[in-house]
Every structure is written in C-alpha cells, then in structure tokens.
Amino acid sequence: MSATRPSWLLHGLLLLIALVFPLLFSSPFMVNFGVLALFYAFIGQSWNIAGGFAGQLSFGHVAFFGVGAYASTMVQMRLGWNHWLGLPVSALAGAAAGWLIAVLRSGQA
C-alpha cells in the first residue's frame, strides 16, 4: 500500500500543529484542551483499527492503558514524582499487567 503525497502533507501539517500548539497557547486550559483532544483522537483511532479494520471486539488495549494511567497517577500523587518520571512507570505497569494476563491465560503459571 502506498500513501499519496497529499496524505503525507496532511500528516506532516498535523504533526507541525501538534508541536507548535503549546508554544502558541500559554494558557494551561488551552494546552490541556489540546492534549485531551489528541488523547481522544488516539483512543478513537485504536478502536477504529481494532474494531473497524480488524473486526475484533476487544477492549483489552484500553484496560492496559488504564492500568498504566492509574500507576502513573499513583506515583505522582502518593510519591510526589514528576509526570515525566511517571511515564516509564506507566509503561512498565501496563506491560506487567499484560504479561500477567498472558501467563495466567496460557496456563504456564
């Protein structure tokens, strides 16, 4: 499958807007709004790929995302860590939850 030139231009333009958005809007409300808009677009696209293109009815990816978000929030709120330090913790927590479910499901426990 080859992408057309306008498709690459559109993706490049959207990436540029996402990178410049926090520099143009210094209001925390607007930055939060932009982040949430991109977040919901990300979740919507993951559902479009899983449910639309692949035809799978699965909410597993959202569960692992939620485990990671919960872990990141806990290290920020309970331990007072910076959100950048919570990012690898969230990735590891989501991966650990996936590993645990895979081990339990495969019967290798």
Secondary structure, DSSP 8 states (H G I E B T S, - for coil): ----HHHHHHHHHHHHHHHHHHHH---HHHHHHHHHHHHHHHHHHHHIIIIIIS-----HHHHHHHHHHHHHHHHHHTT---HHHHHHHHHHHHHHHHHHHHHHHHT--
